[in-house]
């Protein structure tokens, strides 16, 4: 009987141990075995990363606004109806924006198809300025990527889809939008899914290692997906009520058996 009680206590200890998360597993940017030298000082500068410019992909949505001295020409080239007040949302752009087709083209009224796939926003702006010179002079062009979001999923405090309000945002700033990782996130296994012209790219990295600061995936790109993988303890936490009920039932059964035997 004592042996059975010992086994139950061992199971309870295992459950509690696996549901705990140590401080070391929660601390960002440590020097671990994955680092070049885990004993180097914190103030040693690392190689800086220059974030790449986003290149437009098929099915992206572009907001293009052309302002000319002649309002009639402006009305021809602008798909946003007059009176919209310049307010651009994802919903309005879906109706009035320029959708990039699967071959990387947009079609502008009275101009025709313009190749934008694989080009950055500044490159597209330069090309459109040269195109519109054939129609109007002194045209001011504004281009924005409407679908400029990052999706953050998994073990974060507030999963969801968040707009990117500036060009350069790193992975820590992105996670801050979701109110940080929770205690059950495996900080050694963060996945980033990045769309490309050749299909999605999946990169897995550790936030405990400072080498992430030198990674090309340190900066977030539009339409990236960040997935925070749960730790093993998360499954125990989610099923804790089941385990407690199971262990309580066994304990009660053993107690009743021991009581019957003493009678």
N, C-alpha and C positions, 0 to 999 in steps of 0.2 A: 504494500500500500504506500509506504514511504517513497518507493521508487517511482510510483505513478505520480505522486505529488511533485517529486523532483522534476519529472519530465514536463509537467504542466508549468512549473515555475521557469524551466528552461525555455519553453515556448513563449511565455510572457516576456522574458528578458530579451529574446530574439526579436519579438515584435516591437518592443520599445526601442531597442538598439537600431533597428533598421528604419524606424520612423524618425530618428534624430538626424539633424544635419549639423556637422561640425562647422566652426567658424572659418576654418581653413578653406572649406568648400564654398564659402560665401564671399570671400575677399577677392576683388578684382585685381588684375595686373600684378600678380605675384611673380617671383622668379622661381619657376619650377624646373623639373628635369627636362622640360621641353625648351627651356631658354638656353641661350648660348653659354651663359655663366650665371647660375642662380645666386652667386655670392657677390656679384657686381653691385655697385652702389646705385641708389635710386636716382641720383642726379646726373648719371651718365647719359649724354644725349644719344638718341637713336636716329637712324636714317629716316628722314622725313618722306612722306608719301604725297605725291602730287595727284589729287583726284582726277580721274579721267572725265572728259566731257561726255554727256549723254548723247547718244546717236539715235535718231528717230527710227522707230521700227514700224512694220506694218500694223495697222489697226490702232496706232496712236491717234490722238485727237489734238489738232492744232487750232488755237485761236489766233486768227490773223486779222489785224485791224489796219486799214489804210486810210490815212488822213491826207487830203489834198486841198489846195486852195479852192477847188471847185467842188461843192457838196454833191453835185450830181455824179461825178466820177467816184467820189467816196462811197456813195450809196451803191454803185454798181459792183465794186470790189468787196464790200463788206457784207457778209452773210447775216450778221446780227441785225435784227430789225431796228429801225429808227425808234428812239424812245426807250431802248433797253437800258439806257443809262450807263453803259459800259460794264455793268455787273455781269461777271462771267462765272458760271457754276458748271459742274460736270453735266448736269441735266440740260442746261441751255446749250452747252457746246455740243451735246449729242444731237441736238436739233439743227443748230446753225453753224457749228464748227466745220473744219475741213478734216475729214477722216482720211487717213493714209490707207490706200488699198493694199492688197496682198503683194503687189509688185513694187510698192514703195512710192507711189505717185499720189498727188492731190490734184484736183481739177478746179481751176479758178475761172469764173465766168469771163468770157471774151478773151481769155489768155490761153486756156488749154491746160494740158497736163504738165505738171512740174515734178521732177524727180526730187524727192526729199529723203527717201530711205537711206540710212547709213550716214546721214549728215547731222552735224550739230545745229542747234538753233541759230548761233551767229552765222554759220555757213549758209543756212537757208535764207536768213535775212539779207545777206549780201547778194545772193542770187536773185531774190525777189526784187530788190532795189534796182538791179540792172535790167530786169524784165519790165518793170513798171516805167522805166525811163522811156520806153517806146510808146507809152500811152499818155503819161502825165509828167509834169516836172514838179520838183520840190515835194515829192511824196514822202510822208513819214510812216514807217511801217513798224508795227508792234507784233511780236510773235510770242506766244506762250504755249507751253505744253500743258494741256488741261488735265490729262490723267497723270498728274504728278503726285503720286501717293506711295506710301510704304505700308505693307500689311504686316502686323506683328501678332503672332499666334503662339499657342502653347502656354507654358508656365510663366506667364506675366500677370501683373496685377490687373491690367485693363486691356485685354486683347481687342484688336480692332484694326481699322483702316484709317491712316492718318495722313493729312496733306503735308507735303514738304514745302516749307515757307522760305527756304533759302537753298542756294545751289550746293553748298558744302555742309553736309550733316554727317557726323560719324555714327558708328554703331551704338555708342553709349548715349548720344543725344537721341537717337531713334528709340532706344529702350526707355529713355526718360519720358517719351511721349506716352508710353504704355504704363507709366508709373513704376518702372523697374521690374526686374525679374522677381518672382516670389521665392520663398525659402526652398521650394521643392524643384527648382529649375537646376538642371545639370549644367553648370557654368563651363564645364570642360567640353560640352558638346552643344554648340549653338550652330544651327544650320541657316545658311543664307541661300535663297533661291533667286537667281538673277536671270531675267529673260535676255535672249540674244537672238541675232539673226539666224543662228543655227540651232536654236532650241534652248530650253532652260539649262543654266549652269548651277550646280549644287556644290556649295563650299561649306565644309564643316571646320570649325575652329574653336579654340578655348579662350574664354575671357579672363582666365586666371594667369595666362602667359602674356608678358609684355611684347612678345613678338607680333601680336596682332596689330600693334601700332605701325609696323612696317609692312603690313599686308595690303595688297591691292583691294581687299574687301573691307578695309577699315572705314572707308567712306561709302555711304549708302547712295544708290542710284534710284531714279524714279522707277516705280513698279517692282522694287525688290520685295521679297517676302522673307521675314525673319521668323524662324521657328525655334522656340525654346524647348528642348527635349526634357522630359521629366526625369527625376532620379528614381532609383529603385524604391526608395522610401515613400514615394508618392503613391504607388500602388497599395502599400500597406496602409497609408493614411486614408485612402479612398475606401478601403475595405475594412477599416478598423472596427466598425460596428459589427460586421459579420464575424470577425475574429473574436471580439469580446463575447458575443453571444455563444459562439462555438466553445470557447474555453470555459465560460460560465456554466454551460450545460454539462460539460464533462466533469467539472469540479463538483457540481451539485450531485451528479450521478455517483461519483466516487464517494462523496460524503454520505449519501443515503446507503450505499452498499456497505460502507464501514460501520454505520450505525446498526444496520440489520444484523451484521455478523456479531456485534457485541451483545445483542439481545439474546 
